[in-house]
Amino acid sequence: MVSMTPKTPPGAVFDAVGGMAFFTTLVDRFYEGVETDTRLRPMYPSDLSNARHHMTLFLAQYWGGPTTYNDERGHPRLRMRHFPFEIGVVERDAWLEHMTAAVKQAELASELEQVMLQYFDNAAAHLVNQPG
């Protein structure tokens, strides 16, 4: 087993968490929260299938899995893809709340959990595009 720290390269995580099945479950758990969240749900289309699919592929790729996301959509360009949406502190916190819950439900080893939560915290902060 690879020793995990907050500075662990993302590629070391994919196999450690169980591959694609882990990311599918993680994203499903995340979107279960989003579906009923009045702060986030208005930002998404009525059918969440594409959002689920894209996020699963992106996360799997980021954490060292197959490059299917890039093959299907090109470079992630997360800020550009999220810029049309008003993302402030409230939206960031809501997104992070649901992702943190999804990660914690996975009951990962504490080192893996810490690495993932740190990434999601940084990613959520990076996408904020509204003051306050």
Biotite code that builds the C-alpha atoms (Angstrom):
import biotite.structure as struc

atoms = struc.array([
    struc.Atom([0.000, 0.000, 0.000], chain_id="A", res_id=1, res_name="MET", atom_name="CA", element="C"),
    struc.Atom([1.207, 3.468, -0.859], chain_id="A", res_id=2, res_name="VAL", atom_name="CA", element="C"),
    struc.Atom([1.707, 5.741, 2.129], chain_id="A", res_id=3, res_name="SER", atom_name="CA", element="C"),
    struc.Atom([-0.718, 8.654, 1.763], chain_id="A", res_id=4, res_name="MET", atom_name="CA", element="C"),
    struc.Atom([-0.068, 12.207, 2.872], chain_id="A", res_id=5, res_name="THR", atom_name="CA", element="C"),
    struc.Atom([-1.646, 15.522, 1.843], chain_id="A", res_id=6, res_name="PRO", atom_name="CA", element="C"),
    struc.Atom([1.159, 15.778, -0.740], chain_id="A", res_id=7, res_name="LYS", atom_name="CA", element="C"),
    struc.Atom([0.528, 12.314, -2.233], chain_id="A", res_id=8, res_name="THR", atom_name="CA", element="C"),
    struc.Atom([0.398, 12.505, -6.030], chain_id="A", res_id=9, res_name="PRO", atom_name="CA", element="C"),
    struc.Atom([-3.176, 12.027, -7.284], chain_id="A", res_id=10, res_name="PRO", atom_name="CA", element="C"),
    struc.Atom([-2.147, 9.066, -9.464], chain_id="A", res_id=11, res_name="GLY", atom_name="CA", element="C"),
    struc.Atom([-1.409, 6.969, -6.383], chain_id="A", res_id=12, res_name="ALA", atom_name="CA", element="C"),
    struc.Atom([-5.012, 7.176, -5.193], chain_id="A", res_id=13, res_name="VAL", atom_name="CA", element="C"),
    struc.Atom([-7.086, 5.568, -7.987], chain_id="A", res_id=14, res_name="PHE", atom_name="CA", element="C"),
    struc.Atom([-6.020, 1.994, -7.284], chain_id="A", res_id=15, res_name="ASP", atom_name="CA", element="C"),
    struc.Atom([-5.828, 2.523, -3.527], chain_id="A", res_id=16, res_name="ALA", atom_name="CA", element="C"),
    struc.Atom([-9.529, 3.425, -3.318], chain_id="A", res_id=17, res_name="VAL", atom_name="CA", element="C"),
    struc.Atom([-10.718, 0.600, -5.561], chain_id="A", res_id=18, res_name="GLY", atom_name="CA", element="C"),
    struc.Atom([-10.759, 2.135, -9.022], chain_id="A", res_id=19, res_name="GLY", atom_name="CA", element="C"),
    struc.Atom([-13.733, 3.321, -11.045], chain_id="A", res_id=20, res_name="MET", atom_name="CA", element="C"),
    struc.Atom([-16.367, 1.726, -8.793], chain_id="A", res_id=21, res_name="ALA", atom_name="CA", element="C"),
    struc.Atom([-15.265, 3.978, -5.928], chain_id="A", res_id=22, res_name="PHE", atom_name="CA", element="C"),
    struc.Atom([-15.670, 7.152, -7.996], chain_id="A", res_id=23, res_name="PHE", atom_name="CA", element="C"),
    struc.Atom([-19.058, 6.093, -9.341], chain_id="A", res_id=24, res_name="THR", atom_name="CA", element="C"),
    struc.Atom([-20.299, 5.555, -5.785], chain_id="A", res_id=25, res_name="THR", atom_name="CA", element="C"),
    struc.Atom([-18.686, 8.779, -4.530], chain_id="A", res_id=26, res_name="LEU", atom_name="CA", element="C"),
    struc.Atom([-20.379, 10.840, -7.235], chain_id="A", res_id=27, res_name="VAL", atom_name="CA", element="C"),
    struc.Atom([-23.723, 9.104, -6.686], chain_id="A", res_id=28, res_name="ASP", atom_name="CA", element="C"),
    struc.Atom([-23.548, 9.965, -2.980], chain_id="A", res_id=29, res_name="ARG", atom_name="CA", element="C"),
    struc.Atom([-22.564, 13.547, -3.754], chain_id="A", res_id=30, res_name="PHE", atom_name="CA", element="C"),
    struc.Atom([-25.481, 14.046, -6.160], chain_id="A", res_id=31, res_name="TYR", atom_name="CA", element="C"),
    struc.Atom([-27.943, 12.535, -3.687], chain_id="A", res_id=32, res_name="GLU", atom_name="CA", element="C"),
    struc.Atom([-27.197, 15.592, -1.571], chain_id="A", res_id=33, res_name="GLY", atom_name="CA", element="C"),
    struc.Atom([-27.265, 18.033, -4.479], chain_id="A", res_id=34, res_name="VAL", atom_name="CA", element="C"),
    struc.Atom([-30.668, 16.785, -5.673], chain_id="A", res_id=35, res_name="GLU", atom_name="CA", element="C"),
    struc.Atom([-32.412, 18.230, -2.613], chain_id="A", res_id=36, res_name="THR", atom_name="CA", element="C"),
    struc.Atom([-30.150, 21.187, -1.877], chain_id="A", res_id=37, res_name="ASP", atom_name="CA", element="C"),
    struc.Atom([-31.922, 24.478, -2.588], chain_id="A", res_id=38, res_name="THR", atom_name="CA", element="C"),
    struc.Atom([-28.572, 26.293, -2.723], chain_id="A", res_id=39, res_name="ARG", atom_name="CA", element="C"),
    struc.Atom([-27.131, 24.091, -5.482], chain_id="A", res_id=40, res_name="LEU", atom_name="CA", element="C"),
    struc.Atom([-29.937, 22.348, -7.352], chain_id="A", res_id=41, res_name="ARG", atom_name="CA", element="C"),
    struc.Atom([-30.926, 25.442, -9.402], chain_id="A", res_id=42, res_name="PRO", atom_name="CA", element="C"),
    struc.Atom([-27.424, 25.453, -10.944], chain_id="A", res_id=43, res_name="MET", atom_name="CA", element="C"),
    struc.Atom([-27.923, 22.029, -12.519], chain_id="A", res_id=44, res_name="TYR", atom_name="CA", element="C"),
    struc.Atom([-30.098, 20.800, -15.388], chain_id="A", res_id=45, res_name="PRO", atom_name="CA", element="C"),
    struc.Atom([-33.199, 18.778, -14.520], chain_id="A", res_id=46, res_name="SER", atom_name="CA", element="C"),
    struc.Atom([-31.483, 15.574, -15.652], chain_id="A", res_id=47, res_name="ASP", atom_name="CA", element="C"),
    struc.Atom([-28.290, 15.045, -13.679], chain_id="A", res_id=48, res_name="LEU", atom_name="CA", element="C"),
    struc.Atom([-27.068, 12.090, -15.768], chain_id="A", res_id=49, res_name="SER", atom_name="CA", element="C"),
    struc.Atom([-24.478, 14.038, -17.755], chain_id="A", res_id=50, res_name="ASN", atom_name="CA", element="C"),
    struc.Atom([-23.213, 15.902, -14.695], chain_id="A", res_id=51, res_name="ALA", atom_name="CA", element="C"),
    struc.Atom([-22.782, 12.601, -12.845], chain_id="A", res_id=52, res_name="ARG", atom_name="CA", element="C"),
    struc.Atom([-21.025, 11.008, -15.796], chain_id="A", res_id=53, res_name="HIS", atom_name="CA", element="C"),
    struc.Atom([-18.642, 13.921, -16.321], chain_id="A", res_id=54, res_name="HIS", atom_name="CA", element="C"),
    struc.Atom([-17.752, 14.258, -12.655], chain_id="A", res_id=55, res_name="MET", atom_name="CA", element="C"),
    struc.Atom([-17.122, 10.519, -12.306], chain_id="A", res_id=56, res_name="THR", atom_name="CA", element="C"),
    struc.Atom([-14.791, 10.494, -15.294], chain_id="A", res_id=57, res_name="LEU", atom_name="CA", element="C"),
    struc.Atom([-13.022, 13.670, -14.213], chain_id="A", res_id=58, res_name="PHE", atom_name="CA", element="C"),
    struc.Atom([-12.392, 12.478, -10.662], chain_id="A", res_id=59, res_name="LEU", atom_name="CA", element="C"),
    struc.Atom([-11.268, 9.032, -11.764], chain_id="A", res_id=60, res_name="ALA", atom_name="CA", element="C"),
    struc.Atom([-8.838, 10.602, -14.233], chain_id="A", res_id=61, res_name="GLN", atom_name="CA", element="C"),
    struc.Atom([-7.569, 13.197, -11.757], chain_id="A", res_id=62, res_name="TYR", atom_name="CA", element="C"),
    struc.Atom([-6.840, 10.518, -9.184], chain_id="A", res_id=63, res_name="TRP", atom_name="CA", element="C"),
    struc.Atom([-4.882, 8.365, -11.626], chain_id="A", res_id=64, res_name="GLY", atom_name="CA", element="C"),
    struc.Atom([-7.500, 6.403, -13.552], chain_id="A", res_id=65, res_name="GLY", atom_name="CA", element="C"),
    struc.Atom([-8.192, 6.207, -17.275], chain_id="A", res_id=66, res_name="PRO", atom_name="CA", element="C"),
    struc.Atom([-8.117, 9.354, -19.419], chain_id="A", res_id=67, res_name="THR", atom_name="CA", element="C"),
    struc.Atom([-11.703, 8.903, -20.585], chain_id="A", res_id=68, res_name="THR", atom_name="CA", element="C"),
    struc.Atom([-12.656, 12.398, -19.430], chain_id="A", res_id=69, res_name="TYR", atom_name="CA", element="C"),
    struc.Atom([-10.017, 13.995, -21.655], chain_id="A", res_id=70, res_name="ASN", atom_name="CA", element="C"),
    struc.Atom([-10.905, 11.634, -24.492], chain_id="A", res_id=71, res_name="ASP", atom_name="CA", element="C"),
    struc.Atom([-14.565, 12.683, -24.336], chain_id="A", res_id=72, res_name="GLU", atom_name="CA", element="C"),
    struc.Atom([-14.355, 16.345, -23.330], chain_id="A", res_id=73, res_name="ARG", atom_name="CA", element="C"),
    struc.Atom([-10.805, 17.568, -23.742], chain_id="A", res_id=74, res_name="GLY", atom_name="CA", element="C"),
    struc.Atom([-8.861, 19.387, -21.046], chain_id="A", res_id=75, res_name="HIS", atom_name="CA", element="C"),
    struc.Atom([-10.952, 19.829, -17.871], chain_id="A", res_id=76, res_name="PRO", atom_name="CA", element="C"),
    struc.Atom([-10.657, 23.660, -17.721], chain_id="A", res_id=77, res_name="ARG", atom_name="CA", element="C"),
    struc.Atom([-12.648, 23.642, -14.490], chain_id="A", res_id=78, res_name="LEU", atom_name="CA", element="C"),
    struc.Atom([-12.769, 27.387, -13.944], chain_id="A", res_id=79, res_name="ARG", atom_name="CA", element="C"),
    struc.Atom([-13.899, 28.009, -17.514], chain_id="A", res_id=80, res_name="MET", atom_name="CA", element="C"),
    struc.Atom([-16.579, 25.295, -17.374], chain_id="A", res_id=81, res_name="ARG", atom_name="CA", element="C"),
    struc.Atom([-17.930, 26.653, -14.087], chain_id="A", res_id=82, res_name="HIS", atom_name="CA", element="C"),
    struc.Atom([-17.649, 30.375, -14.881], chain_id="A", res_id=83, res_name="PHE", atom_name="CA", element="C"),
    struc.Atom([-21.220, 30.702, -16.237], chain_id="A", res_id=84, res_name="PRO", atom_name="CA", element="C"),
    struc.Atom([-22.519, 29.794, -12.768], chain_id="A", res_id=85, res_name="PHE", atom_name="CA", element="C"),
    struc.Atom([-22.544, 32.232, -9.873], chain_id="A", res_id=86, res_name="GLU", atom_name="CA", element="C"),
    struc.Atom([-20.395, 30.482, -7.293], chain_id="A", res_id=87, res_name="ILE", atom_name="CA", element="C"),
    struc.Atom([-19.953, 32.323, -4.049], chain_id="A", res_id=88, res_name="GLY", atom_name="CA", element="C"),
    struc.Atom([-19.083, 31.272, -0.532], chain_id="A", res_id=89, res_name="VAL", atom_name="CA", element="C"),
    struc.Atom([-22.576, 29.817, 0.064], chain_id="A", res_id=90, res_name="VAL", atom_name="CA", element="C"),
    struc.Atom([-22.398, 27.627, -3.040], chain_id="A", res_id=91, res_name="GLU", atom_name="CA", element="C"),
    struc.Atom([-18.810, 26.617, -2.304], chain_id="A", res_id=92, res_name="ARG", atom_name="CA", element="C"),
    struc.Atom([-19.706, 25.612, 1.228], chain_id="A", res_id=93, res_name="ASP", atom_name="CA", element="C"),
    struc.Atom([-22.782, 23.669, 0.096], chain_id="A", res_id=94, res_name="ALA", atom_name="CA", element="C"),
    struc.Atom([-20.797, 21.820, -2.582], chain_id="A", res_id=95, res_name="TRP", atom_name="CA", element="C"),
    struc.Atom([-18.050, 21.014, -0.115], chain_id="A", res_id=96, res_name="LEU", atom_name="CA", element="C"),
    struc.Atom([-20.581, 19.876, 2.482], chain_id="A", res_id=97, res_name="GLU", atom_name="CA", element="C"),
    struc.Atom([-22.013, 17.266, 0.097], chain_id="A", res_id=98, res_name="HIS", atom_name="CA", element="C"),
    struc.Atom([-18.627, 16.140, -1.188], chain_id="A", res_id=99, res_name="MET", atom_name="CA", element="C"),
    struc.Atom([-17.229, 15.845, 2.334], chain_id="A", res_id=100, res_name="THR", atom_name="CA", element="C"),
    struc.Atom([-20.223, 13.730, 3.362], chain_id="A", res_id=101, res_name="ALA", atom_name="CA", element="C"),
    struc.Atom([-19.746, 11.500, 0.298], chain_id="A", res_id=102, res_name="ALA", atom_name="CA", element="C"),
    struc.Atom([-16.050, 11.010, 1.061], chain_id="A", res_id=103, res_name="VAL", atom_name="CA", element="C"),
    struc.Atom([-16.726, 10.280, 4.726], chain_id="A", res_id=104, res_name="LYS", atom_name="CA", element="C"),
    struc.Atom([-19.408, 7.714, 3.825], chain_id="A", res_id=105, res_name="GLN", atom_name="CA", element="C"),
    struc.Atom([-16.731, 5.813, 1.902], chain_id="A", res_id=106, res_name="ALA", atom_name="CA", element="C"),
    struc.Atom([-14.942, 5.070, 5.183], chain_id="A", res_id=107, res_name="GLU", atom_name="CA", element="C"),
    struc.Atom([-11.490, 5.361, 3.623], chain_id="A", res_id=108, res_name="LEU", atom_name="CA", element="C"),
    struc.Atom([-8.256, 5.002, 5.523], chain_id="A", res_id=109, res_name="ALA", atom_name="CA", element="C"),
    struc.Atom([-7.648, 8.325, 7.271], chain_id="A", res_id=110, res_name="SER", atom_name="CA", element="C"),
    struc.Atom([-4.668, 9.168, 5.047], chain_id="A", res_id=111, res_name="GLU", atom_name="CA", element="C"),
    struc.Atom([-6.730, 8.692, 1.870], chain_id="A", res_id=112, res_name="LEU", atom_name="CA", element="C"),
    struc.Atom([-9.628, 10.631, 3.309], chain_id="A", res_id=113, res_name="GLU", atom_name="CA", element="C"),
    struc.Atom([-7.330, 13.512, 4.256], chain_id="A", res_id=114, res_name="GLN", atom_name="CA", element="C"),
    struc.Atom([-5.747, 13.652, 0.787], chain_id="A", res_id=115, res_name="VAL", atom_name="CA", element="C"),
    struc.Atom([-9.129, 13.679, -0.930], chain_id="A", res_id=116, res_name="MET", atom_name="CA", element="C"),
    struc.Atom([-10.727, 16.215, 1.388], chain_id="A", res_id=117, res_name="LEU", atom_name="CA", element="C"),
    struc.Atom([-7.805, 18.591, 1.010], chain_id="A", res_id=118, res_name="GLN", atom_name="CA", element="C"),
    struc.Atom([-8.107, 18.393, -2.785], chain_id="A", res_id=119, res_name="TYR", atom_name="CA", element="C"),
    struc.Atom([-11.864, 19.016, -2.698], chain_id="A", res_id=120, res_name="PHE", atom_name="CA", element="C"),
    struc.Atom([-11.447, 21.953, -0.332], chain_id="A", res_id=121, res_name="ASP", atom_name="CA", element="C"),
    struc.Atom([-8.882, 23.533, -2.660], chain_id="A", res_id=122, res_name="ASN", atom_name="CA", element="C"),
    struc.Atom([-10.932, 22.787, -5.784], chain_id="A", res_id=123, res_name="ALA", atom_name="CA", element="C"),
    struc.Atom([-14.084, 24.286, -4.277], chain_id="A", res_id=124, res_name="ALA", atom_name="CA", element="C"),
    struc.Atom([-12.249, 27.453, -3.278], chain_id="A", res_id=125, res_name="ALA", atom_name="CA", element="C"),
    struc.Atom([-10.707, 27.719, -6.761], chain_id="A", res_id=126, res_name="HIS", atom_name="CA", element="C"),
    struc.Atom([-14.133, 27.796, -8.443], chain_id="A", res_id=127, res_name="LEU", atom_name="CA", element="C"),
    struc.Atom([-15.528, 30.711, -6.450], chain_id="A", res_id=128, res_name="VAL", atom_name="CA", element="C"),
    struc.Atom([-16.189, 33.542, -8.893], chain_id="A", res_id=129, res_name="ASN", atom_name="CA", element="C"),
    struc.Atom([-18.425, 35.874, -6.872], chain_id="A", res_id=130, res_name="GLN", atom_name="CA", element="C"),
    struc.Atom([-17.361, 38.255, -4.102], chain_id="A", res_id=131, res_name="PRO", atom_name="CA", element="C"),
    struc.Atom([-18.258, 37.634, -0.507], chain_id="A", res_id=132, res_name="GLY", atom_name="CA", element="C"),
])
